[in-house]
Amino acid sequence: MAVVNPDTGEIRTAQVFVAVLGASNYTFACASWSQKQVDWLHVHVKAFEFFGGVPQIVVPDNLKSAVRKTHRYEPEINPSYQQLAAHYQTAIVPARP
């Protein structure tokens, strides 16, 4: 998604994060400048705040900020992401590659 700075005219590309609660389809969307680890963790915290809680299971795509190594049965979760999950007492179960 392109974002234009109204003061300078600079055009930057924003990444859009979308989280959906499966049973209710309650949806959260947030733009960030990248999919880097710090932004990835930040948008999750924002989503949890928006929902007013944390789901028992989070199912992310297999981007590097979430999954170090993809595997059908034993994916390797990024350590910072795993720490976030432990803090919020949720499980990370990545989408199958």
Sine and cosine of phi, psi and omega as CSV:
sin_phi,cos_phi,sin_psi,cos_psi,sin_omega,cos_omega
0.00,0.00,0.78,-0.63,0.00,-1.00
-1.00,0.06,0.68,-0.74,0.04,-1.00
-0.82,-0.57,0.77,-0.64,-0.03,-1.00
-0.96,-0.30,0.81,-0.59,0.10,-0.99
-0.96,0.28,0.88,-0.47,-0.07,-1.00
-0.92,0.39,-0.39,0.92,-0.01,-1.00
-0.99,0.13,-0.64,0.77,-0.10,-0.99
-0.95,-0.32,-0.31,0.95,-0.07,-1.00
0.99,0.16,0.00,1.00,0.00,-1.00
-0.89,0.45,0.69,-0.73,0.03,-1.00
-0.95,-0.31,0.81,-0.58,0.04,-1.00
-0.82,-0.57,0.44,-0.90,0.04,-1.00
-0.99,-0.13,0.79,-0.62,0.05,-1.00
-0.97,-0.24,0.52,-0.85,0.09,-1.00
-0.99,-0.16,0.67,-0.75,-0.01,-1.00
-0.95,-0.32,0.85,-0.53,0.05,-1.00
-0.99,-0.14,0.75,-0.67,0.03,-1.00
-0.79,-0.62,0.78,-0.63,0.08,-1.00
-0.85,-0.52,0.71,-0.70,-0.03,-1.00
-0.77,-0.64,0.76,-0.65,0.11,-0.99
-0.99,0.16,0.83,-0.56,-0.16,-0.99
-0.85,0.52,-0.70,0.71,-0.10,-1.00
-0.96,0.29,-0.60,0.80,-0.10,-1.00
-0.97,-0.25,-0.23,0.97,-0.13,-0.99
0.89,0.46,0.31,0.95,0.08,-1.00
-0.89,0.46,0.80,-0.60,-0.20,-0.98
-0.85,-0.52,0.66,-0.75,0.09,-1.00
-0.83,-0.55,0.70,-0.72,0.08,-1.00
-0.72,-0.70,0.61,-0.79,-0.04,-1.00
-0.48,-0.88,0.68,-0.73,0.04,-1.00
-1.00,-0.09,0.59,-0.80,0.11,-0.99
-0.65,-0.76,0.21,-0.98,-0.06,-1.00
-0.99,0.17,-0.30,0.95,-0.03,-1.00
-0.44,-0.90,0.04,-1.00,0.14,-0.99
-0.95,-0.31,0.34,0.94,0.02,-1.00
-0.92,0.39,0.29,-0.96,-0.09,-1.00
-0.78,0.62,-0.75,0.66,-0.06,-1.00
-0.88,0.47,-0.66,0.75,0.03,-1.00
-0.94,0.35,-0.65,0.76,0.00,-1.00
-0.87,0.50,-0.72,0.69,0.01,-1.00
-0.92,0.38,-0.66,0.75,-0.02,-1.00
-0.87,0.49,-0.71,0.71,-0.02,-1.00
-0.93,0.37,-0.48,0.88,0.09,-1.00
-0.92,0.40,-0.71,0.71,0.03,-1.00
-0.86,0.50,-0.70,0.72,0.03,-1.00
-0.87,0.49,-0.66,0.75,0.02,-1.00
-0.90,0.44,-0.70,0.71,0.01,-1.00
-0.88,0.47,-0.64,0.77,0.06,-1.00
-0.90,0.44,-0.69,0.72,0.00,-1.00
-0.87,0.49,-0.71,0.70,-0.02,-1.00
-0.96,0.28,-0.32,0.95,-0.03,-1.00
0.97,0.24,0.40,0.92,0.00,-1.00
0.16,-0.99,-0.09,-1.00,-0.09,-1.00
-0.77,-0.64,0.73,-0.68,0.05,-1.00
-0.94,0.35,0.37,-0.93,0.02,-1.00
-0.92,0.40,-0.52,0.86,-0.03,-1.00
-0.73,-0.68,0.72,-0.70,0.10,-1.00
-0.93,-0.36,0.77,-0.63,-0.03,-1.00
-0.90,-0.44,1.00,-0.03,0.01,-1.00
-1.00,0.05,0.27,-0.96,0.22,-0.98
-0.93,0.36,0.03,-1.00,-0.08,-1.00
-0.99,-0.11,0.61,0.79,0.06,-1.00
-0.94,0.33,0.37,-0.93,-0.10,-0.99
-0.88,0.47,-0.49,0.87,0.02,-1.00
-0.93,0.38,-0.33,0.94,0.01,-1.00
-0.97,-0.25,-0.70,0.71,-0.15,-0.99
-0.80,-0.61,0.87,-0.50,0.04,-1.00
-0.94,0.35,-0.69,0.72,-0.05,-1.00
-0.63,-0.77,0.85,-0.53,0.01,-1.00
-0.98,0.19,0.55,-0.83,0.06,-1.00
-0.32,-0.95,0.64,-0.77,-0.07,-1.00
-0.86,0.52,-0.62,0.78,-0.09,-1.00
-0.92,-0.40,-0.46,0.89,-0.05,-1.00
-0.69,-0.72,0.94,0.33,0.03,-1.00
-0.94,0.35,0.47,-0.88,0.03,-1.00
-0.99,-0.16,0.93,-0.37,-0.04,-1.00
-0.98,0.20,0.63,-0.78,0.08,-1.00
-0.85,0.52,0.74,-0.67,-0.08,-1.00
-0.84,0.55,-0.65,0.76,0.01,-1.00
-0.91,0.42,-0.62,0.78,0.03,-1.00
-0.92,0.38,-0.63,0.77,0.04,-1.00
-0.90,0.43,-0.61,0.79,0.05,-1.00
-0.91,0.42,-0.65,0.76,0.06,-1.00
-0.87,0.49,-0.70,0.71,0.01,-1.00
-0.88,0.47,-0.67,0.74,0.02,-1.00
-0.90,0.44,-0.67,0.74,0.01,-1.00
-0.86,0.50,-0.67,0.74,-0.03,-1.00
-1.00,-0.03,0.08,1.00,0.03,-1.00
0.80,0.59,0.79,0.61,0.06,-1.00
-0.77,-0.63,0.26,-0.97,0.02,-1.00
-0.95,-0.31,0.60,-0.80,0.07,-1.00
-0.98,-0.21,0.87,-0.49,0.04,-1.00
-0.79,-0.61,1.00,-0.02,-0.07,-1.00
-0.87,0.49,0.47,-0.88,0.11,-0.99
-0.86,0.51,0.53,-0.85,0.01,-1.00
-0.93,0.38,0.62,-0.79,-0.01,-1.00
-0.93,0.36,0.00,0.00,0.00,0.00
